[in-house]
Amino acid sequence: MFRLVIFAVFVGFALAVVVPPAAADVKKLEISKQWSGSVEDEKAIKPECITTAKGLDAVWKAWKIEGDVPKVDFTKDIVVAVYSTGSKLNMAGANLDDTGDLAVLGFGTRDIRPGFRYVVGVVSREGVKTVNRKALPKE
């Protein structure tokens, strides 16, 4: 009987080490607004996320986008982006895990064109600590 108890304890420890922990809870965030386009300058800035109006203005100017810079309430929201050298690109989604990391996903074509394509979108900043495992920028 004692051997059976020891064996059961040993098997329990072995399973605890071998079996991976449960996947982190993931919350899909709504992308409330999106803008997309193409930039000729391959070396232009490509931020993972933008947290201030000043930062968004700088990106709009660096990318030479025509029209007014969109109004975003940065006290409640952040702007996230995906990039590609392919001819087409879409933002697939934004998922926030239980550690506060926001994973922003994009998909596009695999062909290579000069410059880059972008899609930027507005998501809630509530609970976001990092974006694609990178710290939120000051601007």
N, C-alpha and C positions, 0 to 999 in steps of 0.2 A: 504494500500500500504506500509506504514511504517513497519507494522508487517511482511510483506512478505520479505522486504529487510533485516530486523533483522534476520528472520528465515534463509534466504539464507546465510548470513554471518556466523551464528552459525553453519549451516551444513558444510560450507566450512572449518571452524576451526576444527570441529569434524573429518572430513575426513583427514585433514592434520595430525592429531594426530594418527588416527587409521591406515591409510594406510602406510605400510612400505616404506622406501625410495627405489628407483630403485637399482637393483643390481650393484655392482661396475664393472667397465669395466675390463675385464680379457683378457690378451694376452697370448696365448699358445707359450711357448718357445721351440725351437728345442733342443733336446738332441743330441749333435754332436758325442759323443763317449760314450761307456759304457763298464764297466768291472763288472763281477759278480763272486761270489764264496762263499765259506763257511769258517768260522772261528771256531776252536774248543773251544777257550777260551771265555766263555760267558761273562766274565768281561772285555774283551778288549774294547778299546775306540770305540765309535760309534758317530762320529761327524755328525751333520745335514748337514754341509757344510765345505769345505776346501778352503781357500783363498790364500794359499802360497805353493810354491814348498816344503818348509821345512815341512809344515803341511802334505802334501801328502806323503812325504818320511817317516814321523813318522808313519802314518797310515799303509803304505805298510810294514814297519818293524814290527809293533805291530801285524798285522794280519798274518805275516810270509808268504807273497805272493811271490812266486818264480818269477824270471825274473826282468827286469829293471822297475823302476818307470816310468810311462808314462810322456811324456813331455806335459805340459799344459801351455799356455800363460796366466798367472794369471793377466796380465794387462787388458785383455779383457774378460776372462772367470773365472768361479768358478766351483768347483766340488761339486755336491750334492749327497746325499745318501738316500737309504731306507733300512730297516732291517726287518728281520722276523726270528722267531724260526721254522717256517714251512719248509718243504723240498724243496719247489719251491717258487721263488720270481721274479717278473718283475717290472720294473719302468714304471708306467702308463703314466706319463707326468709331466710337470712342467708349472704352470700357474702363471703369474705375474699380480697382481691387480694394480689398479691405485694409491694405497698408497705405492707401492714398495715392498709389501710382495710377496715372491715367495713360492707358495705352491707346494711341491714335493709329488707326489702320487705314491704309490706302491700297488700291489696286489699279493697275494700268497695263498698257501694252508694253511689250518687251523691245520694241524697235527703239533705235537711238536717233534722236534729232538734236540739232544745235540748241543750246540754251537749256532751259528746264521748264516743266509744267508745274503748277501749284494748285492746290485747293486749300483754302483757309476756311475755318468754321468757328462759330461761337458756341461754347459749352459753358455750363455752370461751373464756377470755381469751388463750390461747396465741397469740402473734403479732399480737394486735390492738393497733394504735397509735392509730387513730382510728375513730370510728363515724359513718358518713354524712359523712365528711370533716371532722368536728369532733373536737377533742382530747378524750380521756377526762377526765371530771370527777374532782376529788379525792374527792368524796362523791357 
